[in-house]
Amino acid sequence: MRKTIVFAALFCALLVTGWTHAQPQTTRKSLPQPTIVQGIPCDKGYAWFFASGQLEKCTVTREIPFGEITIPAGSWITLTENGKPNFVQMSHDAPVLGLQCQGGGLLGAGEGPVVAFYPNGKVKVCFQAGDQAVQGVPCSHGGFFSTLSGPDPGVYFYESGKLRQCRLTADFAGKRKGELFKQTP
């Protein structure tokens, strides 16, 4: 059961972040103590590096700015090859753009829901910790288990920050509760 949950959570993270193409070669290294790596406060344990030597991912030791948000200590970050935020799996539920987004996971932060980013650091998607209004739209909570029960449980944004889509928790703008609400940029 645990292996299935871990695989499914990882699969969802890969789909959300657009990792459908071949990924660059990375190397795993063990950090014997907390270490600042290219300005990132990585915790002891494993960190991954691109062939270029650039940090790809690690767990952070303290709250840090990441893209346009601030993430909690213990979060698992993943960077692009050019050092930009790709996605984060937060250590616990935390505010993202005024929303409470999910963090944590059954097996730790690295197994939980993701907050994904555009190349410019703007938030692309988050999975809400509870039903919340997003820019006036009644949006449903989301995450791994709701992914199994229906389409697109996340709250998706355009690069401009405008809501792109979410599943509705109430009738809204001619759509019924439970339907996917989409809007144009």
Residue pairs with C-beta under 8 A, 6 or more apart in sequence:
2 106
2 107
5 106
5 107
5 111
5 144
6 107
6 111
8 144
8 147
8 148
9 105
9 111
9 112
9 113
9 144
10 111
12 113
12 114
12 144
12 147
13 87
13 89
13 114
14 20
16 87
16 114
16 116
16 125
16 154
17 78
17 86
17 87
17 114
17 116
18 116
24 50
24 51
24 81
25 50
25 51
26 48
26 49
26 50
26 51
26 56
27 48
27 49
27 51
28 46
28 47
28 48
29 46
29 47
29 48
29 49
30 45
30 46
31 37
31 42
31 43
31 44
31 45
31 46
31 47
31 58
32 44
33 44
34 41
34 42
34 43
34 44
34 61
35 42
35 44
35 47
36 42
37 47
37 55
37 58
38 54
38 55
38 83
40 55
40 58
40 60
40 64
40 77
40 79
41 60
41 61
41 62
41 64
42 55
42 58
42 59
42 60
42 61
43 58
43 59
43 60
43 61
43 74
45 58
45 59
46 58
47 55
47 56
47 57
47 58
48 55
48 56
48 57
48 58
49 55
49 56
50 56
50 81
52 81
54 79
54 81
54 82
54 83
55 79
55 83
56 78
56 79
56 81
57 76
57 77
57 78
57 79
58 76
58 77
59 74
59 75
59 76
59 77
59 109
59 110
60 71
60 73
60 74
60 75
60 77
61 73
62 73
63 70
63 71
63 72
63 73
64 70
64 71
65 71
66 75
66 77
66 85
66 88
67 84
67 85
67 117
67 121
67 122
67 123
68 97
68 117
68 121
68 122
68 123
69 95
69 96
69 97
69 115
69 123
70 94
71 77
71 88
71 90
71 94
71 115
72 90
72 91
72 92
72 94
72 103
73 91
74 91
74 92
74 109
75 88
75 89
75 90
75 91
75 103
75 109
76 88
76 89
76 91
76 108
76 109
76 110
77 85
77 87
77 88
78 85
78 86
78 87
78 88
79 85
79 86
80 86
80 119
84 117
84 119
84 120
84 121
85 117
85 121
86 116
86 117
87 114
87 115
87 116
87 117
88 114
88 115
88 117
89 103
89 105
89 109
89 110
89 111
89 112
89 113
89 114
89 115
90 101
90 102
90 103
90 104
90 109
90 112
90 113
90 115
91 103
91 104
91 109
92 103
92 104
92 109
93 100
93 101
93 102
93 103
93 104
93 129
94 100
94 101
94 103
95 101
96 115
96 123
96 126
97 123
97 126
97 157
97 161
99 126
99 128
99 132
99 134
99 155
100 128
100 129
100 130
100 132
101 113
101 115
101 126
101 127
101 128
101 129
102 112
102 113
102 126
102 127
102 128
102 129
102 141
102 142
102 143
103 109
103 112
103 113
103 129
104 112
105 111
105 112
105 113
106 112
112 143
112 144
113 126
113 127
113 142
113 143
113 144
114 125
114 127
115 123
115 125
115 126
115 127
116 123
116 124
116 125
116 126
117 123
117 124
118 124
118 159
120 159
122 157
122 159
122 160
122 161
123 157
123 161
124 156
124 157
124 159
125 154
125 155
125 156
125 157
126 154
126 155
127 141
127 142
127 143
127 146
127 153
127 154
127 155
128 134
128 139
128 140
128 141
128 142
128 155
129 141
130 141
131 138
131 139
131 140
131 141
131 169
132 139
132 141
133 139
134 155
134 163
134 166
135 162
135 163
137 163
137 166
137 168
137 172
137 173
137 181
138 168
138 169
138 170
138 172
139 155
139 163
139 166
139 167
139 168
139 169
139 181
140 146
140 153
140 166
140 167
140 168
140 169
140 178
141 153
142 153
142 154
142 155
142 167
143 153
146 153
147 153
150 167
150 178
151 167
151 180
152 165
152 166
152 167
152 180
153 167
154 166
155 163
155 165
155 166
156 163
156 164
156 165
156 166
157 163
157 164
158 164
158 185
160 185
162 183
162 185
163 183
164 182
164 183
164 185
165 180
165 181
165 182
165 183
166 180
166 181
167 178
167 179
167 180
167 181
168 175
168 176
168 177
168 178
168 179
168 180
168 181
169 177
170 177
171 177
172 181
173 181
175 181
